[in-house]
Each structure stands twice: as structure tokens, then as C-alpha cells.
Amino acid sequence: MVQATPFLLVLSLALLAPGLSARKCDLTGLWVNDLGSNMTIATVNGKGNFAGSYHTAVTASSNKIQVSPLQGSQKLSSQKSYPTFGFTVNWSFSDSVTVFTGQCFMDEKGEEVLKTTWLLRSHADNINDDWKSVLVGTNVFKRPQLRSRKE
């Protein structure tokens, strides 16, 4: 039995190692983008749907910024570690809606990154002003870095 122990240990590590190296992205939790906006995504359910909140750091509105609700969906696939997703933010403080679409990746440091493209639709007073009612852009979201406390 003593000789079998090292063999079983090596076999166990060989079977577990692929699962350890292939970390999956998880959309759930707090995210901060390159402009300083934060979003929180609640648990993704079994159908891939989720809800959360978005607190933007930037706006063209003169209204006071408020936390706004978001609704989304993630493409579920047991074979994919880097899911695609989309969500809509219904701005609580302005007459506009933004849709985001993107994919979760693991960077070279093993940290999750959300690469997104967004489309913001603002209210137009008439059809002649429709041309200026849509903006398109990109954002990169990362997990916030926890600051270590100095003793």
C-alpha cells in the first residue's frame, strides 16, 4: 500500500490539474470600468439571466447621477470558459437607455476582464433630431483592487 500512495497522488494531480488551470469567468459581483463607473451583477440563474445595478461616473445629462437598474443575459455553455453576454441599463436620471454586449476573458495575470461595446440611445424631440440620439463606444471592466491596510 505504501508504494501505491505516490502513484495515487500523481494520478490525482494529473486528473485535477486541467480543471485548476482553466478558470472560468464569473460575471457575478462588483466591476469597475476604465472611466470609473461601477456595476454590480447579482447571481446568474440557470437560464443565464441576471439583474443588477449600474452607477455611472460620466453623463451628458445635467441631472444628478443615480444608480440605475440593469437586466442581462449570459450565453450558457458548459464547453466555454469565456462567456458572451449582454445587458441593458435603464438610466434612472435621464431619458436614455444603454445596451452593452461583450465577453468575459482571463488576462495574463489570471484576472477576469469584461470587454464590452455599448450603444446609448437618447430621447429625440423629433425625427429630424434622430441623427444625434445614438452614441457608440467601448469599455473594459475589471474587478476592483482591494487596498491593503497599512499597519
Secondary structure, DSSP 4 states (H G I P E B T S, - for coil): -TTHHHHHHHHHHHHHHHHHHSPPP---EEEEETTS-EEEE----TTSEEEEEEE-S--S-SSPP--EEEEEEE---TT-SS-EEEEEEE-SSSSEEEEEEEEEEE-TTS-EEEEEEEEEEE--SSGGGGGGSEEEEEEEEEPPPPPPPP-
